[in-house]
Every structure is written in structure tokens, then in C-alpha cells.
């Protein structure tokens, strides 16, 4: 079975600074994907970034980047130049390449302070 | 692109009644849709996988007779909570595979969710 663990329930960062959210996972699959989703107060889930496990290169999307350590089963998210609009709950997720199912971590609530 | 809608956004019902929630992919065809349940300040828990034209696959512990799922077309899946009770009150979210990469590897795009309150 797949599991995803986010060990930081809450974090805060000053506007314009950088913050890193941690995520570890366990999987029995060889074909899988990893995601970070953002859930703002509206509760709409928004895709932040996606990483194919077979790719060694870390994914980046503008101010968002990941540090994917496959052997350590670690998948952290770095947010640079934090903005007030980044305030949200962030979920790390494991996606099965076989079934498409997503297994989510417990979430990290991030508050960006002005 | 890749927009998923849900209706209604909020519903209040009496105990013992049934409630239907619709999930639509607006600008793409979704052969697979997923239904999640989320309690306040908690994570999303997968309830079932809905495939167009076939029976839904339920996760362990989810009562299939209480949570009826129908995936009648490539753009519509419905979740019916039958004989709802206060403990069924929750936030229900659907998602659909984007269909851009082919099959299971597609990114899931999420609907805005439905808040169900059972009195």
C-alpha cells in the first residue's frame, strides 16, 4: 500500500521569503507520479506541480520547485518569493501510474505573513 | 482548460433523505472520475473510482449501498448519498483525469466541492 506523510501541520513564512514543505512517501509501485496540490480557503484543489518518478530532473513551475529524492522517498516543495496568495493548505500526493488513484498526505497549512 | 464543476455547491437535508451530487468535466472527456470526502482541516480520503459505463470501484470501508455512484457519460458522474444521516455531513469533492497524457498517468483536476449538512 502507498502512504504519504507530511510531518509539518503548520508553517509560516514572511512575504518574499522562501519556504520548504516536506513530504515523504512509501510505495510498492515502479510507475508512479508525485504531486503537490494547494487548497486555499475556497477549498478548491489546485495543482501546483507534478513530478514523474522516472525523471531525475526536479520539476519547476515559476516560483515553485521540488526536491525529489527517489531513493530516500522524499518529495519536498520549495516556494520562492512567497506571496500572500500562497496562503493555503498544501497536500502532497502519490499518484498510481496503474490506477490513477491519488493518496494524499495529511496536509501542511502555510500562512504567508505581510 | 481542464475545468471540473460540481453541483450543488452546498446542500442541507433532513436525516433519512437522499442527496445527489453531480460532477461534470466541462471541456474534456473523462473516462475516469474520482470521489473524495474531506472533513474539516483534514486530508482528502478517496471513496471510489468511477469509470464511464461500468460499476464504480469502492475503497475499503466505504459502503457502496450508501454512496451510489453512476458514471453515465464521459462528462458526468453522480454521487448519491442514500438515507443520509448527520455523520454523513462532510465536504465531498470529485476529480477527473485530464485526458492529456493517456489513461492513469493523467493529472487529476478537481471540482470545487459540495458541502453536505444533514440535520
Interface residues (C-beta under 8 A of the other chain):
Chain A: X31 X33 X35 X37 X42 X43 X44 X45 X46 X47 X50 X52 X89 X91 X95 X96 X97 X98 X99 X100 X101 X102 X103 X104 X105 X106 X107 X109
Chain B: X32 X34 X38 X41 X42 X43 X44 X45 X46 X49 X91 X93 X95 X97 X103 X104 X105 X106 X107 X108 X109 X110 X112 X113
